[in-house]
């Protein structure tokens, strides 16, 4: 990537397909350079080519980083590579994740399944935020957006049983977002962090029968990534961070 590029940088995990890809494609059109992270290097290359073809900005820079986010030592190596080769991002969007097995209730889940889902859905989220976001906070010009899930909410049907590793990992993501937002002044220092619920979308995880397209599932993240944050603004929605968003609205944890 050209270090002199005037375009801001967005780092997007899960960027080779589904929600992450749709988010990346939209942000390229909004004027962002991209750093895409995913497990499959071939799919990353293909995704970057498709985004280049879809973008009207001929000078867009797209970097790709293949990484198995289940492996903590590889995540730390990824973070080092990003920090050494790219400028401080303005956006860090974490769209990767896995579903737990259908029968993975708390009393039936084995250690391997619990560890797999937690490593990808929660541990790597912590590592990426912990490794990349400090420079964003120091720059007082950064936004972190994490794809969570309504199944991770403590209200409504969120933690109502079944898919235990998935639901609990997403509840952990929600707690991380809220805690970090308070640690960093709730946006007063120019650093923002939020979670979004994309709802059931047609992705590899969501399956072909989901009601929403991947583009529809990514829409709230794209809206949040590109809207202005005004602590003194008239609208409450324009001066809130550290919350869970669904369809451009704040929903209870």
PyMOL commands that set and color helices and strands:
alter all, ss='L'
color gray80, all
select helices_A, chain A and resi 18-29+41-54+72-85+111-139+150-152+164-183+185-187+214-226+236-238
alter helices_A, ss='H'
color red, helices_A
select strands_A, chain A and resi 9-13+33-38+62-66+91-94+142-147+191-196+244-246+249-251
alter strands_A, ss='S'
color yellow, strands_A
deselect
rebuild
show_as cartoon
